[in-house]
Amino acid sequence: MPALEIQTAEVTLRGSVLVLLQYDVCEAIRLDLLRELIRARMVESPTPKRPAPGYVRFQRPPVVESVETLVLESGEQLQGEIKYYDYGVLSLVFELNFTGDWNKLTSLASRWVWDVDFAARATEIVRRRLERAAPALLKPYKEWLSEDYLIFHVREITGALSVPDLIQRHGSRIAQVVRGDTGILAESECSEVLQSRISYYANDLAVIGWNAAFIYDSSSGAETAIQLLEYANSQLLEFRHYDDLLTEELERVYTLLDEGTGIFARWRLARSATRLHTVLLDVAELTEHADNAIKFLSDMFSARLYKLAALKVGVPDYKDLVSQKVRTAEELYRFMVDQFNQSRAFFLEMTVVIILIIELVFLFHGKPF
């Protein structure tokens, strides 16, 4: 993989920068059919942090294939791959090796976080890939939601520092990298960033932010953290989709209710209630599917790492929004069904009354009904 050469007089860092771009393209992907279409290999389950019985396992491992090299205007060349998750998310991962000092790393982080539009460059790659994978896509979307995330993985630092030494000597630099800012951050801001850190051994560290993360670990040790960050971002994407879907459906129901609550208007509620209930069932099924895509079996560190990653990128916030809208939709569904049942009961009562009146009319005229 091409390397970005950086000169330094003091501390030297070696590692790579990963650009994570994700797209929600359809309701689901048939991975078995997709493998036949592209003959891709499956992603291995993440390696555990320690040799323990527990491990992290994908319920349905995503399918992965290499993509063409991404060349930036600066001349940097990023090697990449694309992953297809069964719950309808595509994940593009581009990687650039680097060797350099903290100044160059913070400069690179600032430029890539704020100045480089990776999504615009990656969208065309995704479209070309989906043309071939189209038969494996279930209910493809016309418009895609997307998420992007940067991971700064440092494998080596001059002096082989322990985590406490690394935080003490270079904590402010790590905060700059995670924030994508070349300016000197306030002590309170550095503390805020470094609070979101986690380690298992004395010489590994992960600091997770909302749009970027810093990982200090070996290649094998960082693999699990990288995949869990990728999974957390894909979950965020899914819950954003559910939130938009429920928002649109609730607005449609509110509009229908505003149009009137007369007898005939209430009859239209039956079809709308059925549609709303179908959406609720779809959301419940898809949410469970996304939640259960990965399993943590006896590996408590990976579970804690995922929980921290999900918290920082905003998964619980969107999940709460979806849960609230689901509860609102359920209440609306019950209200619409009650309104329809009342209208139906009134119609049946009126029908009975009309029949009785007709019978009485014929009876008084001496004619049987």
Secondary structure, 3 states (H helix, E strand, C coil): CCEEECCCCCCCEEEEEEEEEEEEEEEEECHHHHHHHHCCEECCCCCCCCCCCCEEEECCCCEEEEEEEEECCCCCEEEEEEEECCCCEEEEEEEEEEEECHHHHHHHHHHHHHCCCHHHHHHHHHHHHHHHHHHHEEEEEEEEEEEEEEEEEEEEECCCCCHHHHHHHHHHHHHHHHHCCCCCCCHHHHHHHHCCEECCCCCCEEEECCCEEEEECCHHHHHHHHHHHHHHHHHHHHHHHHHHHHHHHHHHHHHHHHCCCCHHHHHCHHHHHHHHHHHHHHHHHHHHHHHCCEEEECCHHHHHHHHHHHHHHCHHHHHHHHHHHHHHHHHHHHHHHHHHHHHHHHHHHHHHHHHHHHHHHHHHCCCCC
